Amino acid sequence: MKELTHQQRKIIEESIRDIPDFPKPGIVFKDITTLLNNKEAFGLTMQHLHDRYVDYNLDYIAGIDARGFIFGAALAQMLGIGFVPIRKKGKLPYTTISQKYSLEYGFDEIEMHIDAFRSQKGARVLLVDDLIATGGTANAAAELIAQADASCVEACFIIGLTFLEGMEKLRKKTNVYTLIEVH
């Protein structure tokens, strides 16, 4: 199923719970834990991602801490390729490369092991996370992939918030795909 039908997209959309005013007033948090515990919705999601990416000739999937680990690791296993975690600073045990990115008030930093792609120059990497909003973390992750001499062939998100500019910023670095868009 390379394309989701209207009904399949509806099943996935309806499995995602909105949490108003989390983590602060005015924010509507998109809770994917309800997608994960819905076997039909999670199965549709993963089968769709498998079918979309099976012919991309990928070498690795890189998942962003922490929900990107869930979708990314499952998809990597389905495709028979390696998974690379991109974590918050200080969480990885070996030598890392890092990338800072700006937040509303200040900066944050993510890291990846220096040998994440086993020194395979030009490795074809799919970047995965649950949601793209302002795009700071995703852009930093794409930069990390490039620093490791790999190629981020696409960034995939379950949910894209189109009313923020994150997807447009990231499209300057790589292709972007979302299953569901929130306007």
Contact map, one row per residue, 1 for C-alpha under 8 A:
111100000000000000000000000000000000000000000011001100000000000000000000000000000000000000000000000000000000000000000000000000000000000000000000000000000000000000000000000000000000000
111100000000000000000000000000000000000000000001101100000000000000000000000000000000000000000000000000000000000000000000000000000000000000000000000000000000000000000000000000000000000
111110000000000000000000000000000000000000000001000100000000000000000000000000000000000000000000000000000000000000000000000000000000000000000000000000000000000000000000000000000000000
111111111000000000000000000000000000000000000001000000000000000000000000000000000000000000000000000000000000000000000000000000000000000000000000000000000000000000000000000000000000000
001111111000000000000000000000000000000000000000000000000000000000000000000000000000000000000000000000000000000000000000000000000000000000000000000000000000000000000000000000000000000
000111111100000000000000000000000000000000000000000000000000000000000000000000000000000000000000000000000000000000000000000000000000000000000000000000000000000000000000000000000000000
000111111110000000000000000000000000000000000000000000000000000000000000000000000000000000000000000000000000000000000000000000000000000000000000000000000000000000000000000000000000000
000111111111000000000000000000000000000000010000000000000000000000000000000000000000000000000000000000000000000000000000000000000000000000000000000000000000000000000000000000000000000
000111111111100000000000000000000000000000000000000000000000000000000000000000000000000000000000000000000000000000000000000000000000000000000000000000000000000000000000000000000011000
000001111111110000000000000000000000000000000000000000000000000000000000000000000000000000000000000000000000000000000000000000000000000000000000000000000000000000000000000000000000000
000000111111111000000000000000000000000110000000000000000000000000000000000000000000000000000000000000000000000000000000000000000000000000000000000000000000000000000000000000000000000
000000011111111100000000000000000010000011011000000000000000000000000000000000000000000000000000000000000000000000000000000000000000000000000000000000000000000000000000000000000000000
000000001111111100000000000000000000000000000000000000000000000000000000000000000000000000000000000000000000000000000000000000000000000000000000000000000000000000000000000000000001000
000000000111111110000000000000000000000000000000000000000000000000000000000000000000000000000000000000000000000000000000000000000000000000000000000000000000000000000000000000000000000
000000000011111110000000000000010110010010000000000000000000000000000000000000000000000000000000000000000000000000000000000000000000000000000000000000000000000000000000000000000000000
000000000001111111000000000001111110000000000000000000000000000000000000000000000000000000000000000000000000000000000000000000000000000000000000000000000000000000000000000000000000000
000000000000011111100000000001110100000000000000000000000000000000000000000000000000000000000000000000000000000000000000000000000000000000000000000000000000000000000000000000000000000
000000000000000111110000000111100000000000000000000000000000000000000000000000000000000000000000000000000000000000000000000000000000000000000000000000000000000000000000000000000000000
000000000000000011111100000111100000000000000000000000000000000000000000000000000000000000000000000000000000000000000000000000000000000000000000000000000000000000000000000000000000000
000000000000000001111100111110000000000000000000000000000000000000000000000000000000000000000000000000000000000000000000000000000000000000000000000000000000000000000000000000000000000
000000000000000000111111111110000000000000000000000000000000000000000000000000000000000000000000000000000000000000000000000000000000000000000000000000000000000000000000000000000000000
000000000000000000111111111110000000000000000000000000000000000000000000000000000000000000000000000000000000000000000000000000000000000000000000000000000000000000000000000000000000000
000000000000000000001111101010000000000000000000000000000000000000000000000000000000000000000000000000000000000000000000000000000000000000000000000000000000000000000000000000000000000
000000000000000000001111111000000000000000000000000000000000000000000000000000000000000000000000000000000000000000000000000000000000000000000000000000000000000000000000000000000000000
000000000000000000011111111000000000000000000000000000000000000000000000000000000000000000000000000000000000000000000000000000000000000000000000000000000000000000000000000000000000000
000000000000000000011101111100000000000000000000000000000000000000000000000000000000000000000000000000000000000000000000000000000000000000000000000000000000000000000000000000000000000
000000000000000000011111111110000000000000000000000000000000000000000000000000000000000000000000000000000000000000000000000000000000000000000000000000000000000000000000000000000000000
000000000000000001111100011111000000000000000000000000000000000000000000000000000000000000000000000000000000000000000000000000000000000000000000000000000000000000000000000000000000000
000000000000000001111110001111100000000000000000000000000000000000000000000000000000000000000000000000000000000000000000000000000000000000000000000000000000000000000000000000000000000
000000000000000111100000000111110000000000000000000000000000000000000000000000000000000000000000000000000000000000000000000000000000000000000000000000000000000000000000000000000000000
000000000000000111100000000011111100000000000000000000000000000000000000000000000000000000000000000000000000000000000000000000000000000000000000000000000000000000000000000000000000000
000000000000001110000000000001111111000000000000000000000000000000000000000000000000000000000000000000000000000000000000000000000100000000000000000000000000000000000000000000000000000
000000000000000100000000000000111111100000000000000000000000000000000000000000000000000000000000000000000000000000000000000000000000000000000000000000000000000000000000000000000000000
000000000000001110000000000000111111110000000000000000000000000000000000000000000000000000000000000000000000000000000000000000000000000000000000000000000000000000000000000000000000000
000000000001001100000000000000011111111011000000000000000000000000000000000000000000000000000000000000000000000000000000000000000000000000000000000000000000000000000000000000000000000
000000000000000000000000000000011111111011000000000000000000000000000000000000000000000000000000000000000000000000000000000000000000000000000000000000000000000000000000000000000000000
000000000000000000000000000000001111111001000000000000000000000000000000000000000000000000000000000000000000000000000000000000000000000000000000000000000000000000000000000000000000000
000000000000001000000000000000000111111111000000000000000000000000000000000000000000000000000000000000000000000000000000000000000000000000000000000000000000000000000000000000000000000
000000000000000000000000000000000011111111100000000000000000000000000000000000000000000000000000000000000000000000000000000000000000000000000000000000000000000000000000000000000000000
000000000010000000000000000000000000011111110000000000000000000000000000000000000000000000000000000000000000000000000000000000000000000000000000000000000000000000000000000000000000000
000000000011001000000000000000000011011111111000000000000000000000000000000000000000000000000000000000000000000000000000000000000000000000000000000000000000000000000000000000000000000
000000000001000000000000000000000011111111111100000000000000000000000000000000000000000000000000000000000000000000000000000000000000000000000000000000000000000000000000000000000000000
000000000000000000000000000000000000001111111110000000000000000000000000000000000000000000000000000000000000000000000000000000000000000000000000000000000000000000000000000000000000000
000000010001000000000000000000000000000111111111000000000000000000000000000000000000000000000000000000000000000000000000000000000000000000000000000000000000000000000000000000000000000
000000000001000000000000000000000000000011111111100000000000000000000000000000000000000000000000000000000000000000000000000000000000000000000000000000000000000000000000000000000000000
000000000000000000000000000000000000000001111111110000000000000000000010011000000000000000000000000000000000000000000000000000000000000000000000000000000000000000000000000000000000000
100000000000000000000000000000000000000000111111111000000000000000000000000000000000000000000000000000000000000000000000000000000000000000000000000000000000000000000000000000000000000
111100000000000000000000000000000000000000011111111100000000000000000000000000000000000000000000000000000000000000000000000000000000000000000000000000000000000000000000000000000000000
010000000000000000000000000000000000000000001111111110000000000000000000001000000000000000000000000000000000000000000000000000000000000000000000000000000000000000000000000000000000000
000000000000000000000000000000000000000000000111111111000000000000000000001001100000000000000000000000000000000000000000000000000000000000000000000000000000000000000000000000000000000
110000000000000000000000000000000000000000000011111111100000000000000000000000000000000000000000000000000000000000000000000000000000000000000000000000000000000000000000000000000000000
111000000000000000000000000000000000000000000001111111100000000000000000000000000000000000000000000000000000000000000000000000000000000000000000000000000000000000000000000000000000000
000000000000000000000000000000000000000000000000111111111100000000000000000000000000000000000000000000000000000000000000000000000000000000000000000000000000000000000000000000000000000
000000000000000000000000000000000000000000000000011111111000000000000000000000100000000000000000000000000000000000000000000000000000000000000000000000000000000000000000000000000000000
000000000000000000000000000000000000000000000000001111111000000000000000000000000000000000000000000000000000000000000000000000000000000000000000000000000000000000000000000000000000000
000000000000000000000000000000000000000000000000000011111100000000000000000000000000000000000000000000000000000000000000000000000000000000000000000000000000000000000000000000000000000
000000000000000000000000000000000000000000000000000011111110000000000000000000000000000000000000000000000000000000000000000100000000000000000000000000000000000000000000000000000000000
000000000000000000000000000000000000000000000000000010011111100000000000000000001000000000000000000000000000000000000000001111000000000000000000000000000000000000000000000000000000000
000000000000000000000000000000000000000000000000000000001111100000000000000000001100000000000000000000000000000000000000001110000000000000000000000000000000000000000000000000000000000
000000000000000000000000000000000000000000000000000000000111110000000000000100001111000000000000000000000000000000001000001111000000000000000000000000000000000000000000000000000000000
000000000000000000000000000000000000000000000000000000000111111000000001101100001111000000000000000000000000000000000000000011110000000000000000000000000000000000000000000000000000000
000000000000000000000000000000000000000000000000000000000001111100000001000000000011110000000000000000000000000000000000000011110000000000000000000000000000000000000000000000000000000
000000000000000000000000000000000000000000000000000000000000111111111111100000000011110000000000000000000000000000000000000000111000000000000000000000000000000000000000000000000000000
000000000000000000000000000000000000000000000000000000000000011111111000000000000000111000000000000000000000000000000000000000111000000001001000000000000000000000000000000000000000000
000000000000000000000000000000000000000000000000000000000000001111111000000000000000111100000000000000000000000000000000000000000000000000000000000000000000000000000000000000000000000
000000000000000000000000000000000000000000000000000000000000001111111100000000000000001000000000000000000000000000000000000000000000000000000000000000000000000000000000000000000000000
000000000000000000000000000000000000000000000000000000000000001111111110000000000000000000000000000000000000000000000000000000001100000000000000000000000000000000000000000000000000000
000000000000000000000000000000000000000000000000000000000000001111111111000000000000000000000000000000000000000000000000000000011100000000000000000000000000000000000000000000000000000
000000000000000000000000000000000000000000000000000000000000001111111111100000000000100000000000000000000000000000000000000000011000000000000000000000000000000000000000000000000000000
000000000000000000000000000000000000000000000000000000000000001001111111110000000000000000000000000000000000000000000000000000000000000000000000000000000000000000000000000000000000000
000000000000000000000000000000000000000000000100000000000000001000111111111000000000000000000000000000000000000000000000000000011100000000000000000000000000000000000000000000000000000
000000000000000000000000000000000000000000000000000000000000111000011111111100000010000000000000000000000000000000000000000000111000000000000000000000000000000000000000000000000000000
000000000000000000000000000000000000000000000000000000000000101000001111111110000010000000000000000000000000000000000000000000000000000000000000000000000000000000000000000000000000000
000000000000000000000000000000000000000000000100000000000000000000000111111111000000000000000000000000000000000000000000000000000000000000000000000000000000000000000000000000000000000
000000000000000000000000000000000000000000000100110000000000100000000011111111100000000000000000000000000000000000000000000000000000000000000000000000000000000000000000000000000000000
000000000000000000000000000000000000000000000000000000000001100000000001111111111110000000000000000000000000000000000000000000000000000000000000000000000000000000000000000000000000000
000000000000000000000000000000000000000000000000000000000000000000000000111111111100000000000000000000000000000000000000000000000000000000000000000000000000000000000000000000000000000
000000000000000000000000000000000000000000000000010000000000000000000000011111111000000000000000000000000000000000000000000000000000000000000000000000000000000000000000000000000000000
000000000000000000000000000000000000000000000000010001000000000000000000001111111000000000000000000000000000000000000000000000000000000000000000000000000000000000000000000000000000000
000000000000000000000000000000000000000000000000000000000000000000000000000111111100000000000000000000000000000000000000000000000000000000000000000000000000000000000000000000000000000
000000000000000000000000000000000000000000000000000000000111100000000000000111111110000000000000000000000000000000000000000000000000000000000000000000000000000000000000000000000000000
000000000000000000000000000000000000000000000000000000000011100000000000000110011111000000000000000000000000000000000000000000000000000000000000000000000000000000000000000000000000000
000000000000000000000000000000000000000000000000000000000001111000000001100100001111100000000000000000000000000000000000000000000000000000000000000000000000000000000000000000000000000
000000000000000000000000000000000000000000000000000000000001111000000000000000000111110000000000000000000000000100011000000000000000000000000000000000000000000000000000000000000000000
000000000000000000000000000000000000000000000000000000000000011110001000000000000011111000000000000000000000000100000000000000000000000000000000000000000000000000000000000000000000000
000000000000000000000000000000000000000000000000000000000000011110000000000000000001111100000000000000000000011100000000000000000000000000001000000000000000000000000000000000000000000
000000000000000000000000000000000000000000000000000000000000000111000000000000000000111110110000000000000000011100000000000000000000000000000000000000000000000000000000000000000000000
000000000000000000000000000000000000000000000000000000000000000010000000000000000000011111100000000000000000111000000000000000000000000000000000000000000000000000000000000000000000000
000000000000000000000000000000000000000000000000000000000000000000000000000000000000001111110000010000000000111000000000000000000000000000000000000000000000000000000000000000000000000
000000000000000000000000000000000000000000000000000000000000000000000000000000000000000111111000000000000000001000000000000000000000000000000000000000000000000000000000000000000000000
000000000000000000000000000000000000000000000000000000000000000000000000000000000000001111111000000000000000000000000000000000000000000000000000000000000000000000000000000000000000000
000000000000000000000000000000000000000000000000000000000000000000000000000000000000001011111111000000000000001110000000000000000000000000000000000000000000000000000000000000000000000
000000000000000000000000000000000000000000000000000000000000000000000000000000000000000001111110000000000000000000000000000000000000000000000000000000000000000000000000000000000000000
000000000000000000000000000000000000000000000000000000000000000000000000000000000000000000011111000000000000000010000000000000000000000000000000000000000000000000000000000000000000000
000000000000000000000000000000000000000000000000000000000000000000000000000000000000000000011111100000000000000011000000000000000000000000000000000000000000000000000000000000000000000
000000000000000000000000000000000000000000000000000000000000000000000000000000000000000000010111110000000000001111000000000000000000000000000000000000000000000000000000000000000000000
000000000000000000000000000000000000000000000000000000000000000000000000000000000000000000000011111000000000001111000000000000000000000000000001001000000000000000000000000000000000000
000000000000000000000000000000000000000000000000000000000000000000000000000000000000000010000001111100000000111100000000000000000000000000000001000000000000000000000000000000000000000
000000000000000000000000000000000000000000000000000000000000000000000000000000000000000000000000111110000000111000000000000000000000000000011011000000000000000000000000000000000000000
000000000000000000000000000000000000000000000000000000000000000000000000000000000000000000000000011111000011110000000000000000000000000000010000000000000000000000000000000000000000000
000000000000000000000000000000000000000000000000000000000000000000000000000000000000000000000000001111100011100000000000000000000000000110010000000000000000000000000000000000000000000
000000000000000000000000000000000000000000000000000000000000000000000000000000000000000000000000000111111111000000000000000000000000000100000000000000000000000000000000000000000000000
000000000000000000000000000000000000000000000000000000000000000000000000000000000000000000000000000011111111000000000000000000000000000100000000000000000000000000000000000000000000000
000000000000000000000000000000000000000000000000000000000000000000000000000000000000000000000000000001111100000000000000000000000000000000000000000000000000000000000000000000000000000
000000000000000000000000000000000000000000000000000000000000000000000000000000000000000000000000000001111110000000000000000000000000000000000000000000000000000000000000000000000000000
000000000000000000000000000000000000000000000000000000000000000000000000000000000000000000000000000001111111000000000000000000000000000000000000000000000000000000000000000000000000000
000000000000000000000000000000000000000000000000000000000000000000000000000000000000000000000000000111101111100000000000000000000000000000000000000000000000000000000000000000000000000
000000000000000000000000000000000000000000000000000000000000000000000000000000000000000000000000000111100111110000000000000000000000000000000000000000000000000000000000000000000000000
000000000000000000000000000000000000000000000000000000000000000000000000000000000000000110000000011110000011111000000000000000000000000000000000000000000000000000000000000000000000000
000000000000000000000000000000000000000000000000000000000000000000000000000000000000011110000000011100000001111100000000000000000000000010011000000000000000000000000000000000000000000
000000000000000000000000000000000000000000000000000000000000000000000000000000000000011111010001111000000000111110000000000000000000000000000001000000000000000000000000000000000000000
000000000000000000000000000000000000000000000000000000000000000000000000000000000001111000010001110000000000011111010000000000000000000000000001000000000000000000000000000000000000000
000000000000000000000000000000000000000000000000000000000000000000000000000000000000000000010111100000000000001111110000000000000000000000000000000000000000000000000000000000000000000
000000000000000000000000000000000000000000000000000000000000000000000000000000000000000000000011100000000000000111110000000000000000000000000000000100000000000000000000000000000000000
000000000000000000000000000000000000000000000000000000000000000000000000000000000000000000000000000000000000000011111110000000000000000000000000000100000000000000000000000000000000000
000000000000000000000000000000000000000000000000000000000000000000000000000000000001000000000000000000000000000111111110000000000000000000000000000100000000000000000000000000000000000
000000000000000000000000000000000000000000000000000000000001000000000000000000000001000000000000000000000000000000111111001000000000000000000000000101000000000000000000000000000000000
000000000000000000000000000000000000000000000000000000000000000000000000000000000000000000000000000000000000000000111111000000000000000000000000000000000000000000000000000000000000000
000000000000000000000000000000000000000000000000000000000000000000000000000000000000000000000000000000000000000000111111100000000000000000000000000100000000000000000000000000000000000
000000000000000000000000000000000000000000000000000000000000000000000000000000000000000000000000000000000000000000001111111000000000000000000000000011000000000000000000000000000000000
000000000000000000000000000000000000000000000000000000000000000000000000000000000000000000000000000000000000000000000011111000000000000000000000000111000000000000000000000000000000000
000000000000000000000000000000000000000000000000000000000000000000000000000000000000000000000000000000000000000000000001111100000000000000000000000011100000000000000000000000000000000
000000000000000000000000000000000000000000000000000000000111000000000000000000000000000000000000000000000000000000001001111110000000000000000000000011100000000000000000000000000000000
000000000000000000000000000000000000000000000000000000001111000000000000000000000000000000000000000000000000000000000000011111000000000000000000000001111000000000000000000000000000000
000000000000000000000000000000000000000000000000000000000111110000000000000000000000000000000000000000000000000000000000001111100000000000000000100001111100000000000000000000000000000
000000000000000000000000000000000000000000000000000000000101110000000000000000000000000000000000000000000000000000000000000111110000000000000000000000011111000000000000000000000000000
000000000000000000000000000000000000000000000000000000000000111100000001000000000000000000000000000000000000000000000000000011111000000000001100000000010111000000000000000000000000000
000000000000000000000000000000000000000000000000000000000000111100011011000000000000000000000000000000000000000000000000000001111100000000000000000000000011100000000000000000000000000
000000000000000000000000000000000000000000000000000000000000001100111011000000000000000000000000000000000000000000000000000000111111000000000000000000000001110000000000000000000000000
000000000000000000000000000000010000000000000000000000000000000000110010000000000000000000000000000000000000000000000000000000011111000000000000000000000000111000000000000000000000000
000000000000000000000000000000000000000000000000000000000000000000000000000000000000000000000000000000000000000000000000000000001111100000000000000000000000111110000000000000000000000
000000000000000000000000000000000000000000000000000000000000000000000000000000000000000000000000000000000000000000000000000000001111111001000000000000000000101110000110000000000000000
000000000000000000000000000000000000000000000000000000000000000000000000000000000000000000000000000000000000000000000000000000000011111000000000000000000000000111011110000000000000000
000000000000000000000000000000000000000000000000000000000000000000000000000000000000000000000000000000000000000000000000000000000001111100000000000000000000000000011110000000000000000
000000000000000000000000000000000000000000000000000000000000000000000000000000000000000000000000000000000000000000000000000000000001111111100000000000000000000000001110110000000000000
000000000000000000000000000000000000000000000000000000000000000000000000000000000000000000000000000011100000000000000000000000000000011111110000000000000000000000000100000000000000000
000000000000000000000000000000000000000000000000000000000000000000000000000000000000000000000000000010000000010000000000000000000000001111111000000000000000000000000000000000000000000
000000000000000000000000000000000000000000000000000000000000000100000000000000000000000000000000000000000000000000000000000000000001001111111100000000000000000000000000010000000000000
000000000000000000000000000000000000000000000000000000000000000000000000000000000000000000000000000000000000000000000000000000000000001111111110000000000000000000000000110010000000000
000000000000000000000000000000000000000000000000000000000000000000000000000000000000000000000000001110000000010000000000000000000000000111111111000000000000000000000000000000000000000
000000000000000000000000000000000000000000000000000000000000000100000000000000000000010000000000001000000000010000000000000000100000000011111111100000000000000000000000000000000000000
000000000000000000000000000000000000000000000000000000000000000000000000000000000000000000000000000000000000000000000000000000100000000001111111110000010000000000000000000011000000000
000000000000000000000000000000000000000000000000000000000000000000000000000000000000000000000000001000000000000000000000000000000000000000111111111000000000000000000000000000000000000
000000000000000000000000000000000000000000000000000000000000000000000000000000000000000000000000111000000000001100000000000000000000000000011111111100000000000000000000000000000000000
000000000000000000000000000000000000000000000000000000000000000000000000000000000000000000000000000000000000000000000000000010000000000000001111111111110000000000000000000000000000000
000000000000000000000000000000000000000000000000000000000000000000000000000000000000000000000000000000000000000000000000000000000000000000000111111111110000000000000000000000000000000
000000000000000000000000000000000000000000000000000000000000000000000000000000000000000000000000100000000000000000000000000000000000000000000011111111000000000000000000000000000000000
000000000000000000000000000000000000000000000000000000000000000000000000000000000000000000000000000000000000000001111010100000000000000000000001111111000000000000000000000000000000000
000000000000000000000000000000000000000000000000000000000000000000000000000000000000000000000000000000000000000000000001111000000000000000000000111111100000000000000000000000000000000
000000000000000000000000000000000000000000000000000000000000000000000000000000000000000000000000000000000000000000001001111110000000000000000000111111110000000000000000000000000000000
000000000000000000000000000000000000000000000000000000000000000000000000000000000000000000000000000000000000000000000000011110000000000000000000110011111000000000000000000000000000000
000000000000000000000000000000000000000000000000000000000000000000000000000000000000000000000000000000000000000000000000000111100000000000000100110001111110000000000000000001000000000
000000000000000000000000000000000000000000000000000000000000000000000000000000000000000000000000000000000000000000000000000111000000000000000000000000111110000000000000000001100000000
000000000000000000000000000000000000000000000000000000000000000000000000000000000000000000000000000000000000000000000000000011100000000000000000000000011111000000000000000001111000000
000000000000000000000000000000000000000000000000000000000000000000000000000000000000000000000000000000000000000000000000000001110000000000000000000000011111100000000000000001111000000
000000000000000000000000000000000000000000000000000000000000000000000000000000000000000000000000000000000000000000000000000001111000000000000000000000000111110000000000000000011100000
000000000000000000000000000000000000000000000000000000000000000000000000000000000000000000000000000000000000000000000000000000011111000000000000000000000011111100000000000000011110000
000000000000000000000000000000000000000000000000000000000000000000000000000000000000000000000000000000000000000000000000000000001110000000000000000000000001111100000000000000000111000
000000000000000000000000000000000000000000000000000000000000000000000000000000000000000000000000000000000000000000000000000000000111000000000000000000000000111110000000000000000111110
000000000000000000000000000000000000000000000000000000000000000000000000000000000000000000000000000000000000000000000000000000000011100000000000000000000000111111000010000000000111110
000000000000000000000000000000000000000000000000000000000000000000000000000000000000000000000000000000000000000000000000000000000011100000000000000000000000001111110100000000000000111
000000000000000000000000000000000000000000000000000000000000000000000000000000000000000000000000000000000000000000000000000000000000100000000000000000000000000111111110000000000000111
000000000000000000000000000000000000000000000000000000000000000000000000000000000000000000000000000000000000000000000000000000000000000000000000000000000000000011111000000000000000011
000000000000000000000000000000000000000000000000000000000000000000000000000000000000000000000000000000000000000000000000000000000000110000000000000000000000000011111110000000000000000
000000000000000000000000000000000000000000000000000000000000000000000000000000000000000000000000000000000000000000000000000000000000111000000000000000000000000001111111100000000000000
000000000000000000000000000000000000000000000000000000000000000000000000000000000000000000000000000000000000000000000000000000000001111100000000000000000000000011011111110000000000000
000000000000000000000000000000000000000000000000000000000000000000000000000000000000000000000000000000000000000000000000000000000001111000000000000000000000000101011111111000010000000
000000000000000000000000000000000000000000000000000000000000000000000000000000000000000000000000000000000000000000000000000000000000000000000000000000000000000000001111111100000000000
000000000000000000000000000000000000000000000000000000000000000000000000000000000000000000000000000000000000000000000000000000000000001000100000000000000000000000001111111110000000000
000000000000000000000000000000000000000000000000000000000000000000000000000000000000000000000000000000000000000000000000000000000000001001100000000000000000000000000111111111110000000
000000000000000000000000000000000000000000000000000000000000000000000000000000000000000000000000000000000000000000000000000000000000000000000000000000000000000000000011111111110000000
000000000000000000000000000000000000000000000000000000000000000000000000000000000000000000000000000000000000000000000000000000000000000000000000000000000000000000000001111111000000000
000000000000000000000000000000000000000000000000000000000000000000000000000000000000000000000000000000000000000000000000000000000000000000100100000000000000000000000000111111100000000
000000000000000000000000000000000000000000000000000000000000000000000000000000000000000000000000000000000000000000000000000000000000000000000100000000011110000000000000011111110000000
000000000000000000000000000000000000000000000000000000000000000000000000000000000000000000000000000000000000000000000000000000000000000000000000000000001110000000000000011011111000000
000000000000000000000000000000000000000000000000000000000000000000000000000000000000000000000000000000000000000000000000000000000000000000000000000000000111100000000010011001111100000
000000000000000000000000000000000000000000000000000000000000000000000000000000000000000000000000000000000000000000000000000000000000000000000000000000000111100000000000000000111110000
000000000000000000000000000000000000000000000000000000000000000000000000000000000000000000000000000000000000000000000000000000000000000000000000000000000001111100000000000000011111100
000000001000000000000000000000000000000000000000000000000000000000000000000000000000000000000000000000000000000000000000000000000000000000000000000000000000111100000000000000001111100
000000001000100000000000000000000000000000000000000000000000000000000000000000000000000000000000000000000000000000000000000000000000000000000000000000000000011100000000000000000111110
000000000000000000000000000000000000000000000000000000000000000000000000000000000000000000000000000000000000000000000000000000000000000000000000000000000000001111000000000000000111111
000000000000000000000000000000000000000000000000000000000000000000000000000000000000000000000000000000000000000000000000000000000000000000000000000000000000001111100000000000000001111
000000000000000000000000000000000000000000000000000000000000000000000000000000000000000000000000000000000000000000000000000000000000000000000000000000000000000011100000000000000000111
